[in-house]
Amino acid sequence: MTNAKAPASAGQVDQVQSKPDQAPAEFPTCSACGSERIVRDAWACWDTQAQDWQLDAVFDYSFCLACEEEAGMEWRSTPLTKTERICRLNDAVRAGRRKDGTVVITAGVQALGQDFITEASKAVAAFDDFHADNDPHAEHDFGALTVQAEKLFFKIDYYDLNLSAHSPDASDPSVTKHVLTIMLASEY
């Protein structure tokens, strides 16, 4: 059980107005995608006098309704921007932490064998050399790296859930399917 910030009743959300000399109110977000759509396991007890459910205990388990999976929580005072959410989602896809991501390995990479594919996948997951020259939109959606003397590129594209068109909002995992492609630079 944790001592968590929680509303007084299940049907009510605290609306905290920040005064100029106070820090803004904090709220939980998903550590993977940045969504504010986090739910927690809790116990509520019926209060006969108030005629309402009163929150009694909040437990450690949290779930992100946007990711549709168990989520770590991060407390923030300002929401993530769309670009920051896209970046987090892309990092999670590359690291294999998102079930909504699809990985495509090109024929050139496949021809180098399973050991190469495994090493290349690990290298893409660990890649963190993003800077203004190779990541001008700060989305972490493209990278160049070398594995066993082979120059590789990876890129992430955003599709709708049917994989038939571009996603209407790449920052929203509930409407986006991420496709990570790992290719030889010569295949680009």
C-alpha positions, 0 to 999 in steps of 0.5 A, a space after each residue: 500500500 502506498 500513501 498516494 494523492 487521491 480524491 476524496 471520493 471516487 466520483 470527484 476530482 480535486 481541482 487545485 488552483 495554484 496561487 502565483 507563489 505556489 508550485 502548480 498542482 502535481 498529477 500522475 502520468 504514465 512513465 512510458 507514454 506520458 498519458 494522464 489516463 492512469 488508474 490505480 487499484 484501490 479500496 473504497 468504503 461506503 460512508 453512510 453519513 456522506 452517502 458516497 464511496 470514500 477512498 480508503 486505500 490506494 495500492 501500488 499497481 497502476 495501469 495506463 488506459 492509453 497504453 493498455 498495459 501496466 504502467 510506471 507512474 511519474 508525477 508532473 506539474 505540467 503535461 508533456 507536449 505532443 513531441 515529448 509523448 511521441 519521443 517517449 513512445 518511440 523510445 519504448 517501441 525501440 526498447 521492446 516495452 510496447 505491445 502495440 509496436 511492430 518490428 520489420 527487419 528488411 531482407 538485407 538484414 535477414 540475410 546476415 543471419 539470426 545472430 546479426 538480427 539479435 545484435 542489431 535489435 539490441 543496438 537499436 534498443 540501446 541507441 541514444 545518440 540523438 541530437 539536432 543533426 539526426 533528430 531535428 523533430 526530437 521524436 527519436 524516430 530515426 537513427 544510424 548505427 554500425 553493427 559488425 561493420 554494417 551501417 544500419 538505419 532504423 526508422 519508426 512510422 506511425 499508422 492507424 490501428 488497421 495499418 492502412 493509413 497514417 495515424 491521426 495522432 502519433 502522440 496517442 497510443 490508442 489510435 497509433 500503431 508504431 512500425 519500427 523498420 531496421 534496415 541496411 543503409 544501402 536499402 534506404 
